[in-house]
Amino acid sequence: MIKLPELLAPAGTLDAFKTAILYGADAIYAGLPGFSMRARAKITTEEVKTGIELAHAAGKKVYLAFNLFAHDGEFANMPRVSEIINYLNPDALIVADPGVLMWVREHHPNMPVHISTQANICSAASVKFWQAAGASLCVLAREVSHKEFVSIRKQCPDVKLEIFVHGAMCMAYSGRCLLSNFITGRPANRGACAQLCRWKYDVVLRESETGVEMPISEDAHGAYIMNSKDLCLMPRLAEVLESGPDSLKIEGRNRSEYYVGSVVHAYRCAMDDYARDPEHFDPRPYMEMLNVLESRGYTTAFFDGPVPPDAHNYDSARSTSEYHAAGVVTAVAPDAITFELRNEIKTGDEIVFVLPNCATSATVKLPTIINVANNMILPKMSAGQHNSIKIPREWMPAEYTDKISPYTLAYKHK
């Protein structure tokens, strides 16, 4: 077997932690509000602690994001931060600020440090700078092409390198955007970005003396002018793996457990398939797995150098997928499974289970809807308030029933 890089998944909730572990992530990165780019994070310190313990029990690593750009006043809070680091005991800290790195080296000298994509590392010289400062791994900027990565890898053989392979792209340089902070007061570096690049824009001419505003005509591709498609390197995964990265990163600190588990599953299956038979590896089946996810469309972005013309979606910022999450298994009994809904389910719907440790899926057509709470038979049920349905085992393909466990995901056609 070929030695594969680490598959690194995001976890913005404890459920995402559990789902990433179930679907085959080698490592997980997480953060806390005020500690990193996670102002909207829903995870608590205790939940991160539980997630780290679960990951370690499963033989996985956890990296704690500490990649804010700190102001002077925030360094006064560092003693409390130090207590949290000691309490959580992650496998590494992800930092971007040189001052924060110096503080970590002084107060946590034995803690491995990874340099965040926020540091915009685009060259071998920058990698060597951070390595000399004490970093054990550098996350390269999304703007680095594959050719440049190969060169950096050759020049920096004794430091770990990480690249993004999947997730949202930012119109600013690796996420360092001032638009959100300037217009809405929500800072991107703290994870509160209002995503102004996804907004629909009109061009308006204002006559200064009269104050009259007059719209300027646009063609069909002139509205969502900054809306990038999502990064997806699955079509080029063989080239990525051959070039020798140490870690492949999935973006998604604010994503649902459905998104995290599904993306991890696709890349885990693809990477293992490649390792078994590199010469005959075909990424197309794994692209089909990713195409059922809600996305803005996919692009390989800077992989080949300049961004190709089809890297932006000028028509809409909505998902291009015809599918969305159906729900997640929360309990398994000998006679039935409990399935918590994420979108409305109705009689006759087909739901497709994403099976852990298996490249195939299991489709179940629901002849009726059974409410777990009271066993009532309903024509349909909406999501929310932990609404759940019962799926008797006889409705399911017999060969797959033993592959379904708590946190197994499923999707359905919209």
Buried (B, 14 or more C-beta within 10 A) or exposed (E): EEEBBBBBBBBBBBBBBBBBBBBBBBBBBBBBBBBBBBBBBEBEEEBBBBBBBBBBEEEBBBBBBBBBBBEEEBEEEBEEBBEBBEEBEBBBBBBBBBBBBEBBBEBBEEBBBBBBBBBBBBBBEBBBBBBEEBBBBBBBBBBBBBEBBBBBBEEBEEBBBBBBBBBBBBBBBBBBBEBBBEEEEBBBBBBBBBBBBBBEBEEEEEEEEEEEEEEEEEEEEEBBBBBBBBBBBBBBBBEBBEBBBBBBBBBBBBBBBBBBBBBBBBBBBBBBBBBEEEEEBEBEEBBEBBBBBBBBBBBBBBBEEEBEEEBBBBBBBEBBBEBBBBBBBBBBEEEBBBBBBBBBBBBEBEBBBBBBEEBEBBEBEBEEBBBBEEEEEBEEBEBEEEBBBBBEBEBBEEEBBEBBEBBBBBBBEE
